[in-house]
Amino acid sequence: MAEPVGLDLLTAGQNDQTYLGFDFGNKKIGVAVGHALTGIASPLITLRAVNQNPDWAGIAKIIDEWRPSGLVVGISLQNDGSDNIITPRMLKFCRQLEGRFQLPVYQQDEALTTFEAKQMLFDEVKLSAKKLWAVQDQLAAQLILQSWLNDNLALISHDN
């Protein structure tokens, strides 16, 4: 498993206003970490599915390490707001996270985050397709979590 990156190493193990973000996919789940104090989300890791199911052991290890206050999951919808083909699986993942880890799970619109992550990595960083495949989901998770932090930072700070 990859090591956490950036200044978030300083917040590992602290649950006060630490959040984990997830970019759910059938084959991979990108994970990011963010902290309300800094208002910054950072990519963390990409977990591969196990027999077409989330890597619950890997997720449990990350949650145990970071002890977050809450979890943020990107939810993909059609342009008209209706479910798309993966939305029911994303919602099931949210329910499972909440049930398994007894943490609040927040949903965040993930409109085009994986596409945006691919564009950033390919166009700006010039990553090869192989390297892109390995990190695009954790960057998408970062974008999801960053959007959620941006939308909710005042509320989070007020609650604590």
C-alpha positions as CSV (number, residue, x, y, z in Angstrom):
1,M,0.0,0.0,0.0
2,A,1.3,3.5,-0.9
3,E,2.2,5.9,1.9
4,P,0.0,9.0,2.4
5,V,1.4,12.1,0.7
6,G,1.9,15.7,1.5
7,L,1.3,17.6,4.7
8,D,-1.5,15.2,5.6
9,L,1.2,13.0,7.2
10,L,1.0,15.4,10.1
11,T,-2.7,14.7,10.6
12,A,-2.5,10.9,10.4
13,G,-4.2,9.3,13.4
14,Q,-6.1,12.5,14.3
15,N,-9.9,12.3,13.8
16,D,-10.7,16.0,14.5
17,Q,-12.0,17.3,11.2
18,T,-10.2,14.7,9.1
19,Y,-12.2,13.3,6.2
20,L,-11.7,10.6,3.6
21,G,-13.0,10.9,0.1
22,F,-13.8,8.0,-2.2
23,D,-14.1,7.8,-6.0
24,F,-16.1,4.5,-6.4
25,G,-15.6,2.4,-9.4
26,N,-16.4,-1.3,-10.2
27,K,-12.7,-2.1,-10.6
28,K,-10.9,0.5,-8.5
29,I,-11.7,2.9,-5.7
30,G,-9.7,6.1,-5.4
31,V,-9.1,7.4,-1.9
32,A,-8.1,10.9,-0.7
33,V,-7.7,12.5,2.7
34,G,-8.5,16.1,3.7
35,H,-8.6,18.2,6.8
36,A,-11.0,21.0,7.6
37,L,-8.3,22.9,9.4
38,T,-6.3,23.3,6.2
39,G,-9.2,23.0,3.8
40,I,-7.0,20.9,1.5
41,A,-7.6,17.4,0.2
42,S,-4.7,15.2,-1.0
43,P,-4.7,12.0,-3.1
44,L,-3.9,8.9,-0.9
45,I,-4.2,5.6,-2.7
46,T,-6.1,3.5,-5.3
47,L,-7.6,0.3,-4.1
48,R,-8.4,-2.5,-6.5
49,A,-11.7,-4.4,-6.3
50,V,-11.6,-7.9,-4.8
51,N,-13.9,-10.2,-6.8
52,Q,-15.8,-7.2,-8.1
53,N,-16.4,-6.0,-4.5
54,P,-14.7,-3.1,-2.6
55,D,-11.5,-4.0,-0.8
56,W,-13.0,-3.8,2.6
57,A,-9.8,-4.8,4.4
58,G,-7.9,-2.0,2.6
59,I,-10.6,0.5,3.4
60,A,-10.7,-0.6,7.1
61,K,-6.9,-0.2,7.3
62,I,-7.1,3.3,5.9
63,I,-10.0,4.2,8.3
64,D,-8.1,2.8,11.2
65,E,-5.0,4.7,10.3
66,W,-6.6,8.1,9.7
67,R,-9.6,7.8,12.1
68,P,-11.7,10.3,10.1
69,S,-14.7,12.3,11.3
70,G,-16.6,11.4,8.2
71,L,-16.4,9.9,4.7
72,V,-17.3,11.6,1.4
73,V,-18.3,9.5,-1.6
74,G,-18.7,10.9,-5.1
75,I,-22.1,10.1,-6.6
76,S,-22.5,10.1,-10.4
77,L,-25.8,11.2,-11.9
78,Q,-27.1,12.0,-15.4
79,N,-27.3,15.6,-16.5
80,D,-31.0,15.7,-15.6
81,G,-30.3,14.4,-12.1
82,S,-31.5,10.9,-12.6
83,D,-29.4,7.8,-11.8
84,N,-27.0,6.4,-14.3
85,I,-25.9,2.8,-14.6
86,I,-23.4,2.9,-11.6
87,T,-25.4,5.2,-9.3
88,P,-27.2,2.3,-7.4
89,R,-23.8,0.6,-6.7
90,M,-22.4,3.9,-5.4
91,L,-25.4,4.4,-3.1
92,K,-24.9,0.8,-1.9
93,F,-21.3,1.5,-1.2
94,C,-22.3,4.5,0.9
95,R,-24.7,2.4,2.9
96,Q,-22.1,-0.3,3.4
97,L,-19.5,2.2,4.5
98,E,-21.9,3.7,7.1
99,G,-22.9,0.3,8.3
100,R,-19.4,-1.2,8.6
101,F,-17.6,1.8,10.1
102,Q,-20.3,3.7,11.9
103,L,-19.2,7.0,10.5
104,P,-21.2,9.7,8.8
105,V,-21.1,9.3,5.0
106,Y,-21.7,12.4,2.9
107,Q,-22.5,12.3,-0.8
108,Q,-20.9,14.7,-3.2
109,D,-21.8,15.2,-6.9
110,E,-18.8,13.8,-8.8
111,A,-19.8,15.2,-12.2
112,L,-16.8,14.6,-14.5
113,T,-14.2,14.2,-11.8
114,T,-12.6,11.2,-13.3
115,F,-12.5,12.9,-16.7
116,E,-11.1,16.0,-15.2
117,A,-8.4,14.0,-13.3
118,K,-7.4,12.2,-16.6
119,Q,-7.2,15.5,-18.4
120,M,-5.0,17.1,-15.6
121,L,-2.7,14.1,-15.5
122,F,-2.4,13.5,-19.2
123,D,-2.3,17.1,-20.5
124,E,-0.6,18.9,-17.6
125,V,1.7,16.3,-16.0
126,K,2.2,14.2,-19.2
127,L,1.7,10.8,-17.5
128,S,1.8,7.7,-19.6
129,A,-1.4,5.8,-20.0
130,K,-0.2,3.1,-17.6
131,K,0.7,5.5,-14.9
132,L,-2.5,7.5,-15.5
133,W,-4.5,4.3,-14.9
134,A,-2.8,3.8,-11.6
135,V,-3.4,7.3,-10.1
136,Q,-6.5,8.8,-11.9
137,D,-8.9,7.5,-9.3
138,Q,-7.1,8.9,-6.3
139,L,-6.9,12.3,-8.0
140,A,-10.6,12.0,-8.8
141,A,-11.2,11.3,-5.0
142,Q,-9.1,14.3,-4.2
143,L,-11.3,16.5,-6.5
144,I,-14.5,15.0,-4.9
145,L,-13.3,15.6,-1.4
146,Q,-11.9,19.1,-2.2
147,S,-15.3,20.1,-3.7
148,W,-17.0,18.8,-0.5
149,L,-14.6,20.7,1.8
150,N,-15.1,23.8,-0.3
151,D,-18.9,23.5,0.0
152,N,-18.9,22.6,3.7
153,L,-15.9,24.2,5.3
154,A,-17.9,27.0,7.0
155,L,-20.4,24.4,8.4
156,I,-17.6,22.0,9.6
157,S,-15.7,24.8,11.3
158,H,-18.8,26.1,13.0
159,D,-19.8,22.7,14.3
160,N,-16.4,22.2,16.1
